[in-house]
Amino acid sequence: MTGKTAKTHSTFLLPTDFSDSAARTLVWAARFLIRHDDHVVLMHTIEELHADPQTPEERSLYSGAEHKLAEWSHELRRQLQGKHAVIDTKVTFGAPGAACVHVADAAKVDMVVMAVHGQTDAHSLVMGPVSQFVSTFLKRCPVVLVRDGATENDDVEGDAGVSAKSAVAHAPAGVVA
């Protein structure tokens, strides 16, 4: 018999802007997607023109984002309720959409799971500019968009009163949940 062995774990990218919507999405992913031995990359992008943190202000932004991602990593572990997962954190500088696509490709992720904030301007009636960019330009894997409201009314609570549930826990990949 020839061929590849079956993959036993998945790699997820969870980009965050540290909003309440992103926090609820993290809890939702822990509850409905992430399994034992999966790999999770928590990512935050600082919207700056510089590629590396060179100035004291940029280093401070970077350090603050690293600290916040460490807190989110701790919360994700708590939400996994005993399931073991490898959790990495990544801070990038630049355009958030392009950074998500780059990190997803580099980490060879199987799925990107991100919050949709419910933008209301004419160009973003369904999804915001970052989620629209990622879902348009990321070709390697599905993008699951978890909209505000899809994660409410559940019995799972996070440290900051974050709750998560999706009426469509098994929605097809790439569909707004």
NULODREN-539415 format. One record per residue (C-alpha): residue in three letters; z, y, x. Coordinates in steps of 0.25 Angstrom, whole numbers, plus 2048, in hexadecimal, padded with zeros to 3 digits. Last residue first. Layout:
N
ALAZYX...
This chain:
177
ALA82A87D7A9VAL81D8847ADVAL8148797B0GLY8108757BFALA8168687BEPRO8168627B0ALA8238657A9HIS82E85A7AAALA83A8637A8VAL83386A79DALA83E870795SER8448747A2LYS8528767A5ALA85A87E7AFSER8678877AFVAL86B8917B9GLY8798957B7ALA87B89A7C5ASP87F88D7CBGLY8758857C3GLU87687F7B5VAL86F8737B0ASP8728717A1ASP86587779DASN860883794GLU85788A79ETHR84D8857A8ALA8408877A0GLY84589679DASP83F89C7A9ARG8338947AEVAL8338887B7LEU8258887BEVAL82287A7C4VAL81787B7CFPRO81086E7D2CYS80B86B7E0ARG80186D7EBLYS7F98787E5LEU8028847E6PHE7F98907E3THR7FA8937D4SER80888D7D1VAL80E8947DDPHE8078A27D9GLN80B8A17CBSER81989D7CEVAL81A8A97D7PRO8138B37CEGLY81B8AF7C2MET8188A67B7VAL8128A67A9LEU8118B57A6SER80F8B87B4HIS8038C27B5ALA8068C97A8ASP8158CC7ACTHR81F8C37A6GLN8248BA7B1GLY82C8AE7ACHIS8348AB7B8VAL82D89E7BCALA8368957C5MET83188C7CFVAL82F87D7D2VAL82487A7DCMET82186B7DDASP81D8607E7VAL8208697F3LYS818867800ALA822870807ALA81787880EASP80F879801ALA81B87D7F8VAL81F887803HIS81288D803VAL81088E7F4CYS81E8937F2ALA81C89E7FDALA80F8A27F6GLY8168A47E9PRO8228AB7EFALA81A8B57F7GLY8208B7805PHE82D8B280CTHR8328A480BVAL84089E80ALYS84088F809THR84C885805ASP84C876806ILE85286D7FCVAL85285E7FEALA8568577F1HIS86284E7EELYS86584D7DFGLY87484E7DDGLN8738597D2LEU8668607D6GLN86C86D7D1ARG87686D7DCARG86C86B7E6LEU8638767E0GLU86F87F7E0HIS87187D7EFSER86387F7F1TRP86488C7E9GLU86F8917F2ALA86788E7FELEU85B8957F8LYS8648A17F7HIS8688A1805GLU85A89F80AALA8568AB801GLY8618B4807SER85D8B0815TYR84F8B3813LEU8528C180CSER85B8C4818ARG8518C0822GLU8478C981BGLU8518D581BPRO8548D282ATHR8458D282DGLN83D8C6831PRO83D8BC826ASP8308B6827ALA8238B7820HIS8248C581DLEU81E8CB810GLU82B8C8808GLU82D8C17FBILE8388B87FETHR8358AA7FAHIS83F8A07F6MET83E8917F6LEU8468857F3VAL83E8787F8VAL84386C7F1HIS84185D7F6ASP8448527EDASP84E8477F1HIS8548457E3ARG84B84C7D8ILE84885B7D6LEU84085D7C9PHE84885F7BCARG8568637C0ALA8558697CEALA84886F7C9TRP84E8767BDVAL85A87B7C6LEU8508817CFTHR8488877C4ARG85588D7BEALA8588947CBALA8498997CCSER84A89F7BEASP8588A67C2SER8508AC7CEPHE8528A87DDASP8438AA7E0THR84189B7E1PRO8378917E6LEU83A8837E2LEU83187A7EAPHE83286B7E7THR83085F7F0SER8308517E9HIS8368447ECTHR8328357EDLYS8248367F1ALA81D8297EFTHR8198227FCLYS80B825800GLY7FF81B801THR7FC80E805MET800800800
